[in-house]
Amino acid sequence: MSPTETEEHQALRAAVAALGQRYGRDYLARLAREGGHPDELWADAAKLGYLGVNLPEEYGGGGGGIAELSIVLEELGAAGCPLLMMVVSPAICGTVIARFGTEAQKRAWLPGLADGSRTMAFGITEPDAGSNSHRITTTARRDGDAWVLTGRKVFISGVDIADATLIVGRTEDARTGRLKPCLFIVPRETPGFSRSVIDMELQAAEKQFELVLDEVRLPAEALVGDEDAGLLQLFAGLNPERIMTAAFAIGMGRYALAKAVDYARTRQVWNEPIGAHQAVAHPLAAAHIELELARLMMQKAARLYDAGDDMGAGEAANMAKYAAGEACVRAVDQAVHTLGGNGLTREYGLASLITAARVARIAPVSREMILNFVSHQTLGLPKSY
Ligand SMILES: Cc1cc2nc3c(=O)[nH]c(=O)nc-3n(C[C@H](O)[C@H](O)[C@H](O)COP(=O)(O)OP(=O)(O)OC[C@H]3O[C@@H](n4cnc5c(N)ncnc54)[C@H](O)[C@@H]3O)c2cc1C
């Protein structure tokens, strides 16, 4: 019995790991090379109830929480085949719609997000706002019963394969005149909603896009939840995003570490396998410890979130994302080094993870912005910006 996970959680881990083993890293690497998408793995994971494990049962989900969803992503990652869109579709969009959507939005989206037949992307980042999401300027104005959205987004993942994108925009507060965040479901083919792919140095099936919203006309029902509670709703989705990014990073770190350990056990250039040299073994042991510690923080964040403590979960989710991102970058770096020249060959497949691991340090919120958050919110230090 694990002190941090129930027997059900452990059984889920084992079952997802078995699914991941059937696909593995070669599957995703081939798709990335050929410009394909992991549709078979997505469909299999959905059929087994893994994609919607966090969504309410009455809408076709598993009735679990982010604790379970993060186990799914971590184990797929540890097998070398993480599904990036899980961070966005069931975790952010599914959560926001389940918690704040209208009955019609829940019926329209949740069963499809749960059974994998529909996918939703999430767009908050803007070229001129970056880490400072208070500066986003995508604006929604009312026109009769409709909404009209205008603005630009950047680095939005999976817009080409998603049926819709949950766009964070702003509406004008009638009382104060200030802009407040609001969430809109924008179907992919809506007139005025255009995308161009960004040429990333990432070996991944999921692409990132720059979006232009040019007078995008949406029906009143496109607004998710309450126009006056946008910030609260947004944070409800951002905490799962951080927890899932931690799961993504821990999974990738575990994958790289396992490859390195395997190699260090057998590779022999003097009398003993290289893993017998402490200069090789200790950094691998340290990477393992850091990944385990990051997972503890991720489990804490997931537990707080699933218990309804959004504030407590916010701090823990940020710390978990930070710890996991750093642990992942270090584990991948050490894994590549452990393989010597082979670490840089395509055959061993580790070098491309150097770029992929950096994503967890930058997105969805950078290392520095988390350190800022902890400095100000947790430690009470003054702000410089
Ligand atoms: C692969 C990938 C997928 C992504 N997918 C999505 C997605 O699906 N949806 C979405 O909305 N976004 C997505 N993003 C965007 C991501 O969330 C942003 O890249 C991230 O928030 C950082 O914003 P920026 O790139 O504009 O960097 P900037 O904000 O320009 O920051 C640049 C650097 O300056 C530092 N910095 C900035 N301000 C401060 C400060 N006050 N103090 C200290 N340091 C500071 C940052 O830490 C960073 O190192 C994705 C990004 C990547 C790389």
The ligand as an ORCA input file, in Angstrom:
! r2SCAN-3c Opt
* xyz 0 1
  C       5.290     23.967    -26.867
  C       4.432     25.064    -26.311
  C       3.063     24.869    -26.254
  C       2.238     25.903    -25.797
  N       0.868     25.704    -25.798
  C       0.054     26.711    -25.398
  C      -1.373     26.565    -25.473
  O      -1.890     25.514    -25.890
  N      -2.152     27.622    -25.111
  C      -1.620     28.792    -24.657
  O      -2.380     29.692    -24.341
  N      -0.262     28.979    -24.602
  C       0.572     27.962    -24.947
  N       1.949     28.131    -24.894
  C       2.495     29.427    -24.515
  C       3.195     29.454    -23.144
  O       2.257     29.391    -22.124
  C       4.051     30.716    -23.120
  O       5.151     30.487    -24.003
  C       4.539     31.070    -21.737
  O       3.452     31.514    -20.956
  C       5.617     32.166    -21.748
  O       5.206     33.258    -22.502
  P       6.185     33.898    -23.637
  O       6.628     32.766    -24.490
  O       5.495     35.021    -24.289
  O       7.445     34.409    -22.844
  P       7.702     35.898    -22.193
  O       6.534     36.242    -21.355
  O       8.095     36.829    -23.279
  O       8.945     35.589    -21.283
  C      10.276     35.457    -21.808
  C      11.214     35.194    -20.652
  O      11.207     36.299    -19.733
  C      10.923     35.846    -18.436
  N      10.094     36.844    -17.720
  C       9.011     37.516    -18.196
  N       8.505     38.332    -17.252
  C       9.284     38.174    -16.154
  C       9.274     38.742    -14.839
  N       8.350     39.610    -14.433
  N      10.215     38.320    -13.958
  C      11.150     37.395    -14.325
  N      11.215     36.828    -15.557
  C      10.288     37.218    -16.445
  C      10.166     34.532    -18.595
  O      10.301     33.706    -17.467
  C      10.843     33.950    -19.837
  O      11.987     33.241    -19.469
  C       2.796     27.119    -25.348
  C       4.182     27.288    -25.392
  C       5.000     26.298    -25.869
  C       6.485     26.523    -25.916
*
